[in-house]
Amino acid sequence: MPLLRIQTNRPMDASTQKSLISRASLAVADMLGKPERYVMVSIEHNPAMLFGGSDEPLAYLELKSIGLPESGTRDFSQTLATLLNEELGLPADRIYIEFADAPRAMWGWNGGTF
């Protein structure tokens, strides 16, 4: 049920994508205390991104989950920013992250909802 979407203008080869998506999936499962088998991660490369008037490397992330605790978002932000720095060389001040707690009835899976 957790979903992490990563949009970046930073080009990356297949090896970097695989490493980032694998590490991100483990990080989300760990941060939220959810089984990794429910975690979905997507990476989108969008070269037409601008932040602060600059097209220097940047990223926008969305982390959505049922029961996402507001009290944890500061730590989640640090974890994800560190991950993107290690994998893509992005500085934390070039990353925006949107957190969303999804109501169970608004999250579908396996032909039903949670």
Backbone torsions as a table, in degrees:
resi	resn	phi	psi	omega
1	MET	NA	-28.5	174.2
2	PRO	-70.3	141.8	176.8
3	LEU	-129.5	126.3	173.1
4	LEU	-116.5	117.3	174.8
5	ARG	-104.9	131.1	178.3
6	ILE	-119.5	119.8	173.8
7	GLN	-114.8	132.7	-179.8
8	THR	-149.1	154.6	173.8
9	ASN	-96.9	3.9	-179.3
10	ARG	-80.9	116.4	177.1
11	PRO	-65.2	147.3	177.5
12	MET	-149.7	146.3	178.4
13	ASP	-82.4	174.0	-176.1
14	ALA	-60.8	-36.9	179.7
15	SER	-64.2	-43.4	178.8
16	THR	-66.3	-41.9	177.9
17	GLN	-59.4	-45.6	-178.9
18	LYS	-63.4	-43.6	178.9
19	SER	-62.9	-46.8	-178.8
20	LEU	-62.9	-46.9	-176.8
21	ILE	-66.1	-38.1	178.8
22	SER	-67.3	-46.9	179.9
23	ARG	-66.2	-37.6	179.5
24	ALA	-65.0	-41.2	179.5
25	SER	-61.5	-46.0	177.6
26	LEU	-63.2	-41.4	-179.0
27	ALA	-63.7	-43.8	-179.5
28	VAL	-64.3	-45.1	178.6
29	ALA	-59.1	-44.1	-179.7
30	ASP	-66.6	-47.2	-178.5
31	MET	-59.4	-41.5	-173.6
32	LEU	-96.1	-5.8	-179.1
33	GLY	64.5	35.3	-178.7
34	LYS	-114.0	152.2	175.8
35	PRO	-63.0	137.2	-178.8
36	GLU	-62.4	-23.7	-179.1
37	ARG	-63.1	-15.8	177.2
38	TYR	-99.1	-7.2	-175.1
39	VAL	-84.0	133.7	174.4
40	MET	-119.3	135.7	177.9
41	VAL	-130.6	133.9	174.8
42	SER	-129.0	147.6	177.2
43	ILE	-122.0	129.8	177.5
44	GLU	-123.9	128.0	175.2
45	HIS	-95.5	121.4	-179.8
46	ASN	-131.4	97.8	-177.1
47	PRO	-67.0	-16.1	-178.4
48	ALA	-94.8	63.5	177.5
49	MET	-123.2	144.8	-178.8
50	LEU	-138.3	136.9	178.6
51	PHE	-139.9	123.7	-179.5
52	GLY	63.0	30.5	179.5
53	GLY	77.8	8.3	-176.7
54	SER	-127.6	143.9	175.1
55	ASP	-100.5	18.9	172.2
56	GLU	-56.5	156.4	-176.8
57	PRO	-48.1	134.1	-176.6
58	LEU	-152.4	170.2	176.6
59	ALA	-150.8	150.7	171.9
60	TYR	-124.9	127.6	-179.7
61	LEU	-120.2	148.4	171.5
62	GLU	-126.4	124.2	174.2
63	LEU	-117.2	116.2	-178.7
64	LYS	-124.0	137.4	177.9
65	SER	-161.1	152.3	170.9
66	ILE	-70.2	128.5	177.8
67	GLY	75.6	23.5	178.6
68	LEU	-66.1	116.3	-175.0
69	PRO	-79.1	125.5	178.1
70	GLU	-58.8	-33.0	-178.2
71	SER	-65.8	-16.2	-178.2
72	GLY	-100.1	-4.5	-171.7
73	THR	-63.8	-32.5	178.0
74	ARG	-62.6	-46.3	178.7
75	ASP	-67.4	-39.5	178.6
76	PHE	-61.5	-41.0	179.6
77	SER	-60.8	-44.8	179.7
78	GLN	-62.9	-45.2	-179.4
79	THR	-61.0	-46.7	-178.0
80	LEU	-69.9	-38.8	177.9
81	ALA	-64.2	-40.4	177.7
82	THR	-63.6	-43.1	178.7
83	LEU	-59.3	-46.7	-179.3
84	LEU	-68.3	-30.0	175.6
85	ASN	-68.3	-44.4	-179.1
86	GLU	-67.8	-39.7	-175.9
87	GLU	-85.1	-37.4	-173.3
88	LEU	-120.2	-4.1	-178.6
89	GLY	73.0	21.1	-178.7
90	LEU	-83.9	131.4	174.0
91	PRO	-74.2	149.4	-176.4
92	ALA	-58.8	-29.7	-178.3
93	ASP	-81.0	8.3	174.7
94	ARG	-116.8	20.9	-177.2
95	ILE	-129.6	126.2	168.8
96	TYR	-106.1	142.6	178.0
97	ILE	-132.1	127.5	175.1
98	GLU	-105.3	128.0	177.7
99	PHE	-106.9	139.3	179.3
100	ALA	-142.6	131.2	174.3
101	ASP	-95.3	113.9	-176.1
102	ALA	-91.0	129.4	173.7
103	PRO	-63.7	141.4	-177.2
104	ARG	-52.4	-43.0	-177.4
105	ALA	-69.4	-13.0	-178.5
106	MET	-103.7	13.4	-179.2
107	TRP	-127.4	112.0	-177.1
108	GLY	-95.7	148.8	176.7
109	TRP	-165.3	142.2	172.2
110	ASN	56.6	36.1	177.6
111	GLY	79.8	8.9	-180.0
112	GLY	-145.6	-157.2	174.9
113	THR	-128.4	168.9	179.1
114	PHE	-82.5	NA	NA
